[in-house]
């Protein structure tokens, strides 16, 4: 009986080691900006995160000044009408 328990423990330990090795290998393949980008790129990325899209009023202004035909067919590249 104790031999069976010891064998199960060894098997579990082996599986744990394999799983840990697999995680470490995957982590090496992952792209982690803080680790993998040069410092200037990390700073640029932080600046990009700080940007925001307009509050929506600019889009309304553009639409009110537009001279496009609202009844025109939808443009589909490669299709001739």
RAWO-V336576 format. One record per backbone hydrogen bond with DSSP energy under -1.0 kcal/mol. NH is the residue of the N-H (numbers start at 1). CO is the residue of the C=O. E is the energy in kcal/mol with one decimal. If there is no record, write none. Layout:
BEGIN
NH;CO;E / NH;CO;E
END
This chain:
BEGIN
5;1;-2.0 / 6;2;-2.6 / 7;3;-2.2 / 8;4;-2.2 / 9;5;-2.3 / 10;6;-2.3 / 11;7;-2.3 / 12;8;-2.5 / 13;9;-2.6 / 14;10;-2.5 / 15;11;-2.5 / 16;12;-2.4 / 17;13;-2.3 / 18;14;-2.5 / 19;15;-2.6 / 20;16;-2.4 / 21;17;-2.5 / 22;18;-2.3 / 23;19;-2.3 / 24;20;-2.2 / 25;21;-2.3 / 26;22;-2.4 / 27;23;-2.3 / 28;24;-1.5 / 29;25;-1.1 / 30;26;-1.4 / 35;32;-1.1 / 36;32;-3.6 / 37;33;-2.3 / 42;38;-1.9 / 43;39;-2.0 / 44;40;-2.1 / 45;41;-2.6 / 46;42;-2.0 / 47;43;-2.0 / 48;44;-2.4 / 49;45;-2.0 / 50;46;-1.1 / 51;48;-1.0 / 60;56;-1.3 / 61;57;-2.0 / 62;58;-2.2 / 63;59;-2.3 / 64;60;-2.2 / 65;61;-1.4 / 72;69;-1.4 / 79;76;-2.0
END
